[in-house]
Amino acid sequence: MSRRESCERAPKISIFEFEPSDYADAYAANGYVHIPGGASPEFMRYALHFAKTSLDAEADAGLCAWQITGKKQQFLMEFPENSDFPEGLHRSVETVAGLDVDRVTLSERHIKIYDLHAAASPPPHKGRMASEVTVGIGLRIPEASRVVLYPDRDRAMNLHQSTKEWRDSLDEADLPENALEGTEPVEIDMRDGDVVMFAGNSICHERTRPAGAWLLYMKLNAMRLDPICEDPRTRPQRKLSLELLHARSDSELLDTEIEISPRLEKVSRNYTRMSWKEIVQGHIAGEKPFGLSETEFTALRVLEDRRISVRELIARMGYPRETAAAFAPMLRRLIEVGAMDLLGPGC
Ligand SMILES: O=C(O)CCC(=O)C(=O)O
């Protein structure tokens, strides 16, 4: 029997074992839910084995490659082929958090293993913008460890690409360790197999007494954001986009749908110290920034969160439809540098 056949015959593993609609009201009212025993035993067995194997492989190789200094190690989670990932994860999170099904994007899937010397009471933080809903599954949680949340304080979304950028943007008095002083957090006693979901980019949160804790965290959003390229659809979409770009004539290109790439982190506008010359650049994690003309930036602003044809985009930018062909080279460049993706059938 081939590996594919044996996978098809093996019973499908569900990640979760709860009715998502039972938790939708609580999430809408509070911004978080705690679902005791929400992960299925079969998935727990798989996830623990995966975490242990990843840790052993790293130790054998003498590596601590992806370590957040003195705090925790992280591994990219790979889901079993015969599991209900990603549709089971999407269905549950969309229902609990009321996300737009057509736009839901996975932006992180990490096993986190806290260092045995991790600080007992680190300052609370907000996750990056793409962490609209943070979903955690407890794998091995020490007795005294808790998730703490501040759902009743400052719920502004972190518009930055990381917690560090967000902290750097705050004045000293607004840093969470100062601003939240004296505020009682909600404490969640999350045990092995429990699930928590919370608004990770807007609620200040942290894990207390985390030393030795093992967790699986998944972050999702309905904004089509995948800045570190962890949604399994993002890389194939980029590959297809480049194939279409090279295969299609300009007139075919104009009738192809596009969207802003989920990997595009931000556009920056800087002014040089001498002469205040403007520099507009697009940024994709791990790649060198690319320059943008004002018209190219306008194309991004007009496209916004739409999926429309290149021809439609040019019309919305205010140019006569009969001039569309003249914009094909500009659109080709935006696709080539990765600011936009061409969408094929089924994307
Ligand atoms: O370990 C935890 O439960 C908290 C994780 C966390 O703070 C995060 O993923 O942003």
The ligand as an SDF file (V2000), in Angstrom:
LIG
                    3D

 10  9  0  0  0  0  0  0  0  0999 V2000
    2.8980   30.7590   26.5990 O   0  0  0  0  0  0  0  0  0  0  0  0
    1.8170   31.3010   26.4700 C   0  0  0  0  0  0  0  0  0  0  0  0
    0.7780   30.7310   26.7330 O   0  0  0  0  0  0  0  0  0  0  0  0
    1.7760   32.7250   25.9650 C   0  0  0  0  0  0  0  0  0  0  0  0
    2.2400   32.7770   24.5440 C   0  0  0  0  0  0  0  0  0  0  0  0
    2.3430   34.1680   24.0540 C   0  0  0  0  0  0  0  0  0  0  0  0
    2.4660   35.0920   24.8090 O   0  0  0  0  0  0  0  0  0  0  0  0
    2.3000   34.4150   22.6190 C   0  0  0  0  0  0  0  0  0  0  0  0
    2.3680   33.4590   21.8480 O   0  0  0  0  0  0  0  0  0  0  0  0
    2.1890   35.5920   22.2300 O   0  0  0  0  0  0  0  0  0  0  0  0
  1  2  2  0
  2  3  1  0
  2  4  1  0
  4  5  1  0
  5  6  1  0
  6  7  2  0
  6  8  1  0
  8  9  2  0
  8 10  1  0
M  END
$$$$
